[in-house]
Amino acid sequence: MILIAYDGSDDAKAAIAATGTLFPGEQINVLNVWHRFIDTMARVGGGMGVIVDYDEIDKDTEKAAGDKAEEGAALAREAGLDASARVAMVETTVADAILNQAEVLTAGAVVCGSRGLTGLKSLMMGSVSHALLQHAQLPVVVVPSAAMAKARVEHRESLR
């Protein structure tokens, strides 16, 4: 079983396509993770002067994550994979949520996209793919989108 981390980005879509090529016939779980509203507010330092129904927001957020996971599973099925959608709530980090689900599912590998953040953006925002590579107990396949792959080739060629 292969776990694909899916957020709807072009890189995540490329990860699904690559999984179809690299792992034909494998059972796939497409995972989208979500954050509780209170955790998001704590992270961004938002203080609101209005009463907020956290439970309702979390319910809607979890449903949106399920919809996004199902979108990814549908793409995986179009790529010829036996795919199911799955969601998980982030307790600590996105990478930990992905790795925890991989462990629960006894996945043989995790596949994810690569946003290609560099420099200050990478330091400030972190990198889920990098964290997966650093902390995984199983193989991790990181797949760039076609546009990202092209930009990386052009960058290397510019250095020659």
N, C-alpha and C positions, 0 to 999 in steps of 0.2 A: 504494500500500500504506500502510495506517495501522497504527501501533503503539499498542496500549493497554497502559498500565502497570496491572497488576491485583494487588491484595493481599487481595482478598476482603471489603474493607470495603463498607459501604453506598454510600460515595462512588465507589468503583471500579465497583460494580454500576451506579450511575447513569451513569458514564462509558461503560459498554458500551451501555446503553440509548440514550444521546444519540448515540453513534457510529452506531447503527442508523438513527437519524433523520437525522443530518447527512450521513452518508456511505454511503447505500444502494448496494449492489452493489460496494463496495470490498473488496479483499482485506485481511484483518485478521490481525495477529499479536498475540496476547495474551501479555504478558511478565510473569513473576514473577521477582524477583531474590532471591538468597540470599547470606548471609554465611558465610565459613569460620568454624568454631568458634574457632580461635586468634585471629582478628580480633575476634570478639565478646568474647572473654575480655579481650583487650588494651583494648578500648573501655570495658568496665565495671570493669576493674581486678580481676577475679576471680582469685584464686590458689587452686588446689585442691590438697589434700594427697593426692590419689589419682591413680593412673595412669589416663589417659584415652586412648582410641583415637580420635584426631582424625580419621583417615581414615574410620572407620566413622560417626562423627557427621556428617562432611561428606557422606558418601554418602547418609545418611538425610535430611539437610537438603535436599540437591539433589533427592532424590526427592519430598519434601514440596512443594518449589517447583514441580516438574513437575506434581504433582497439583493444586496451586492454579491453575497456568496452564491446565491442562486444564478445570478447573471454570469459569474465565473464558471459555475458548474455547467451551465448551458453552453458556454464557449468550449469547455472541455469535451462535452458530449459531441459538439460539432467537429472537434478534432479527433473523434473516434475513441474517446476515452470513456470508461465506466465511472462516471463522476457523481459525487454527492456534495451538497452544500453543508457548511458547518460554520457556526459562529462561536466566538469566545470573548469574554470580557477581559480587558487588560487589568491585571492586579498590580503589576510593577512596571514592566516595560513591554512593548509590542513584541520584541524578540523573545522574551520569556513566555509570553502568552502563546506564541507560535510553537516554541520548543516544548512547552507543557502539553499542548494538544498533540504534538508528534509523539510524545511519550505515551499519552493516554491511548492513542490509536496504534501504538507500536509500528509507526511509520518506518519504512526503509530508507527514506530520504525526504528532504524538504527542498522545494523549488520556490524561488522568489525572483522578482524583478530587481533591477538595479537602477536607482534614480540617477546615479552618476553625480551626486553632490561632491564638490571639491572645495578645498580651501576653507575659508571662514564658515561658509554655509554648512559644510560637513562637520566642523567642530561644534557649531552652535546647535544644529538640528540632530546630529548623530546620524547613524546609518543603521537601519534594521538589517540589511544584508551583511554589513560588517559585523554587527553583534551576533548574528546567527553563525557566521563563520568562526568567530572567536569562542563561542560558548556551546556550540552544538556537540552532541554525543553521537551524531549520525551524519552521513554525507549531506552536504548542502550544495545545490546547483543554483548559481546566480546568473540570471539571463538579462542582458540589456535589450532595450527596444531597438528596432532597426535604426532609428534616428540617433540613438545614443551610440550604437556600434559604429555608425558612419562617422560621427563626430570624434570618436576615439581613434579611428584609423587616420582621419585627417590630422588630428593632433600629432600622432606618431610620425606621420609623413612630413609634417612641418618641422620636425626636429632633425630630419636627415640633412 
